[in-house]
């Protein structure tokens, strides 16, 4: 381990090569050294390099450098730039194959790399465009070149690699992306399921806490909200007399009734047993919360036995100018709910909470 300790000094850095600008810069360092070598080989007589090859090499260097400025200055719109670059990335290497012959075989991989890069960065259609342009042009270059025409098998192999490999890589990566998205979707569904009450489909305690904390993290001083804590009155007697099946039916009916009393922006949760919590957002005053609480008391479903009755006691905490921590507001609502029970049940108690400046989230 000590031998590799020097590696700890390196932290992973985000690479810009995946961007259009990064691709343009990479193009400069991709084939430019080889093109420069051809120019120097011609100048110093290292190899027999035709003047046409030198002109082509200088042309490619010019294209690579100029295209960096085209991308960085956002000349043309992005689809136009990418289409032109895709065509030139296939056409210029094909021209080089024709002019330089076997000498250009050292960079026969360039069109393939360009096609894969275009496809991965900008979408599958650019990989198809690379194949549609590069295949015929490379075939024509090999067919009319005396050197490449002498080894048709190798030439055909290079053409097939330049056409099929980019498409295969892009389609494979696309498949992996689809599987990744499907996995993330399943994970999101699983996470959502852990925040839902299995019986009623409402938020559970953890889900309600997350919703409240999300509101607290983005809440403003102008928003007025209320938290209602509702505990059923008489549910234990119904559950004991009628059985758990009837108890479950009552809980589902209560959940459905509560949902009819709130707006789409509000949240309803079953915290456990016969205890429910409601978060009301964007209320105008305490009367809004009282009106909704009265609707909930009136909407309580009744069991099948006439001598058994179901009610509810509700504690209401209204918050102005800020939002208190979750545990604090829940404790206050719980105290108010027990005050309502002690006063005779089937009623509510309300209190407006003052939020100290240091408690703002």
Secondary structure, DSSP 8 states (H G I E B T S, - for coil): -GGGGGGGG------STTSHHHHHHHHHHHTHHHHHHHHHHHHHTSS---HHHHHHHHHHHHHHHHHHHHHHTT-S-HHHHHHHHHHHHHHHHHHHHHHHGGGGGGGTTHHHHHHHHHHHHH-HHHHHHHHHHHHHHHHHHHHH-HHHHT-HHHHHHHHHIIIIIHHHHHHHHHHHHHHHHHHHHHHHHHHHHTTB-TTT-SB-HHHHHHHHHHHHHH--TT--EEEEEEEEESHHHHHHHH-HHHHHHHHHHHHHHHHHHS-TT-EEEEEETTEEEEEE-S-SSHHHHHHHHHHHHHT----SSTT---EEEEEEEEE-SS---HHHHHHHHHHHHHHHHHTTSS-EEEEEE---GGG--
